[in-house]
Amino acid sequence: MPTWLVTGGAGFIGGNFVLEAVPRGVRIVNLDALTYAGNLDTLASLEGNPDHVFVHGDIGDRALVERLLAEYRPDAVVNFAAESHVDRSIDGPAAFVQTNVVGTLGLLESVRDYWKNLPGEAKDGFRFLHVSTDEVYGTLGETGKFTETTPYAPNSPYSASKAASDHLVRAFHHTYGLPTLTTNCSNNYGPYPFPEKLIPLVIAKALAGEPLPVYGDGKQVRDWLFVRDHCAAIRAVLERGRVGETYNVGGNSEKQNIEVVKAICSLLDQRRPRADGKPRESQIAFVADRPGHDRRYAIDAGKLKDELGWEPQYTFERGIAETVDWYLDNQDWVKRVLDGSYRLERIGTAS
């Protein structure tokens, strides 16, 4: 049975990855600091499972990471741990530098020292996979897509911190020989989302009868990637990717933000109509745009398809319907998340 150390495995993407990996025969050592977006409720189905070991802690805690590496002898480390919300980074960039840059550096140093002392085949087979974002590339015009060779041009404190962590991962491969892999993904959606991001925020506010805030003119374009497709891509890269390479992961689902909001409204009107019979599109409210808002992202995932045979299985229509249904079926989970410090308020105005 392979053993993987997964960091940030109680978050949205990391949690989904862990929930899929354990039934596939992987022992997971799950290290998560349980900041506001970490949620042990997501992992409730694994309670008592000997193949899932949860550890509360920080990736920058060298002593803890080194103890886990020595005790569990993982075959791979998959790094999801990150502060990840652009609006939150506008209000407090220091936390993003601390976790995404300083924390990643500490993790890399611990993993490098562990890897250097592995014997023969274990050393050859070891991998460090770093999960990153397409936001490091900046913004696109109306045409074109990000490729693995697109120059970095981050425009928010969040994307700048992720760009720095990507560069550190690359440097540790080229300087020390650490067998690294990096994935840069587009916008994820699906089960277990923290409700500050666009899709879960709109669902929550729509159900509550509140205005649905749409930044600017709502025509910003994102490529939407269903989280289970993303998890499959990460597994493919981890198992078959070329050491030292970067792979872009996209969903082939470019949508304007306003299109996404209207799709959610339509699905909720079908499944949970308002008591007054009005369409939920009537709740849409255009608000001042996010400072420095990137206009368009789009991913060319051709390298991942050509080299590893991966491509997304979910259309946006299928994925958004499953996401809305999951949200409606798991209101207890949502309510427990909202019992914390986040109350669906607007953040990231830079005021």
N, C-alpha and C positions, 0 to 999 in steps of 0.2 A: 504494500500500500504506500503510495507516495505521500509525503508530508509537505504542505505548503504553509509558510508563515504569511498570513494576510493581514496587512495593516489597514485600518479604517473599515473593517469588515462589519461594523454595525451601522454604517451609513447607507444611503440609498443604493448606489451601484455596488459597493462592496458587500452589502447585505444580500442583495440578489445573487451575487457571484458565489458567496458562501453557501446559500441555500441550494444552489445548483451543484456545487462541487462535492459536497458531502455524500449525497446519494449516488454520485458517480464513482465512489470508491476512493476519495481523497481525504486524508486526515488534515483538518484545518486547525492551525493555531491562530487564533483571531485576536489581534492586538488593537484595541480602540480606546481612545481617551474619553469617549462618551461626552464630547462637547454637545452643544445644543442640538446638533443634527444627528448625533448618534442615538440609536434607539434599540435597546435590548428586546423590546416587544417584537421587532422584526425577526429575531432569531428564536422566538418562543418554541417553534416546532422542533428545534434541535436540542431543547433542554434535556439533559440526561444522556445525550448521545456521546459515547466515548470518543467518537471521531471528530468532535468539535470541542476544542478547548478555548474558552474565552478568557482573555487576560485584560484587565483594565489598566491602561497605561499609555504613555506617550512615546512616539517614535524617536523623540530626541533624548530619551532616557537611556544613555549608553549602557549602564549597568543592567537594566532590565532587558534590553534587546539582546545583549550578549549572553545573559543567562538563558533566555528562551532559545537562542541559537544553539547553545551548548547542550541544553537539556533535550530538545526535540529534534535536532539535526535535520532541518528542513532541506528538501531537494530544490526548493524555489522560494523566493520571496516576491509577493505581489503587493505593490504599494499603491493603495487607494487613498491613504490618509492625506487629507488636505482640507483647508478652508476653501470653499468652492463657490461662493455666491458673489457676483459682481457688485450688487447694491451694497451688501454688507462690507465689502472691501473699500468702497467709497467712504463709508462712515468710519471705518477703523482699519487702515491698511497694515498697521504694525503686526496684528495677529496673523495676517496672511504671510508676512515675511518670516515670522517666528516659526510657524508650522510648515509652510510650503518650502522655505529655503533652508533655514537653520535646522529644522526637524529632518528634512530629507538628507541634508549633509551628515547629520549624526547617524542616521540609519545606514547611509552608504558606507560610512567609515566602519561601523560595526560589522556589516555584511562583508565588506572587503576583507577584514581581518579573519572572519570565520571561513570565508571561501579559500583564502590563501593556505589554510592549514588542513583542508579536506584531502583525503587520499585519492589518488588515481581517478577511477571512473566517477566517483562522487563529485570530484572537482570538475571534471570534463562535462558532466551532465547538469551542473548547477546553473540556475538562471535567476536574474533579478529583473522583474518586469515592472516598469514604472508607467502608471496610468495618468495620462495628461489630456489636454483639451485642444480643440482647434482654435480657441481664442488667442493662443500665442501668436498666430499668424496675422492678427489684426483684422482688417475689414476688406471686403471685396466690392468692386463695382457691380454693375448689373450682369456682367458675364464673367466666366472663368470659375475655377475651383482651386482650393488649396491642394497642393501635392506635398509629398515629403521633402521636396527641395524648395518650397516656398520660404522666402526669408522671414525671420521672426520680426514682428512689429506690434507688440502688445500695447493695448490702449487703456487698460484699467489696472489698478493695483493688483487685482486678482490675477489677470493674465500675465502681468509682469512677474509676479512671484512664481507662477507655474513655468514661465519661460526660463527663469533662473534655475528652477529645479531640473528642468529638461537638460539644460547645459551642464549641470553638475553630473547628471547621470552619464551623459556623453563623455565628459572629462574623466570620470572614473573608469570607463571602458578603455579609453585611449591611453590614459596615464598608467593605470594599474592592471589593465587586462581583465577587469571584472566583466563577466559575461552578461551584459545588459540588453534589454529590449525596451522600447518605448512605444506606447500607443497614444495617438492623439485623436480624440473622438469628438463627434458633433453633439448636439443637445440630446440628452437622454430623457426618456419618460417611461412610465410603466408603474408596476406595483411598488408600494412602500416609499412614496416620494415625500421628502420634507416639504411642507406646504408654503415655502417662500418662493419657490420657482413658479414660472408662468402657469403651467398646466394644472398642478394641484391647487395653486392659489385661486385660479379662476373657478375651478370646481367648487372649492370651499365657499367662496364668496357668492357664487351663483346659488348654491343651496341655502345660504343664509339670507338671501334676498338683498345682498349688499351691491353697491356699484362695482362693476368689473373694470378695473383700471387698465387702460391700454396706453402705453407710452407713445407720445408724439402722434404721428399719423397712423401708427399700427402697421406700416408697410415694411418694417424690418424683416429680413428673411433669415430663417434658420433651417438647417438640415436636421430633421428629427429622427432619432435613432432609438428604437425600442430597446429597453434595457436587457432583455433576454438575448437579442441579437448581439449586443455589445459583449455580454458575458461569453457567448460562443466565440466571438472574435478574439477575446483575450485568451481563452483556452487554446485556440488554434495558434496564436502567436507564441504562447508559452511553450507549447509542445513542438512546433515545427518552424518557428521563426528563425531567421538568420541572426546570429549574435552580433550586437552592435548596431542593428538596424532599427529604423522607425517605421511604423505602419499606421496610416490614417484609417480611421473607422467611421464610416458614414452610413446613413439610413436610406439614401436615395429618395428623400422625402422633403424637398424644399417647400416651405410654406411661409407666407407672411404671418406675422403675429396675429393680425386681425382675422385671418382665415382660421387659425387655430382656435381662437376664442369663439368664433361663430360655430365651428364644428362642435365644440363642447356644449354650447348653448343648445344646439339642435338635438344632440344626444340626450341631454338632460330633459328637454321638453318632451321627448318620447318616453323616457323612463320615469321621470319624477316631475310631472307638470306643476307649474305654480298654481296655488289655490285660486288666484284671480283669473287664470287662463291666459295671462299675457305671455308672449314669448320672452325668453331670457335675454335675447339680444337687446331688449329694451333697457337692460341693466348696464349695458356698455357705456363707459364714461372715458373719454379721451383726457389724459392728464399730461402735465409737463414731462418732456422726455428725460430719460436718464442722462446725466452728464457724460459726454464722451461715448455715447451709444454707438456701437459698431452697426453699420447698416446691413451688411449681408455676410453670412458665412455659407460656404458650400464645400463639401469634401469630395475629393476624388479618391475612392477606395480601390482603384484598379490594381495597385500593387498587392494588396491583401487578397484580392480575388485571383490574380494571375499566379502568385507564388504559393498561396496556402489554400486556395479553393473556397474561401469564405465569401459569402454575400448575404445581405439581409434577407430574412424570411418574412418579415412583417411589413405589409404596406402601412402607411399612416392611418388609413381608414380602419384597418383591423386593430392596429395597436391602440389608437385613441379610444375605440369602443371598449377594448379590454381594460384600459386604464380607468375609464369612467365607471365601468361595472365593478372593478375591484374597489374603487373608492366608495361606491354606494354600499357595497357588501361588507366594508370594513370600517364603519363609522366609529366603532369603539376604539380602534387603533388610532384613528384621526383625532378623536377627542382627547385621548391621552397625550398625543403629541402637542396639541394646542393648550394643554394644561400647564405647559412650561412657560418660558419667558416670551415666546413669539405669539402674537395675537393678530396676525394677518395685516399688520400695519405697514404703511409705506416706509421703506428704508432706502438709503442710497441717494438722497436728494442733493447731498453736498452743500446743504444750507447751514 
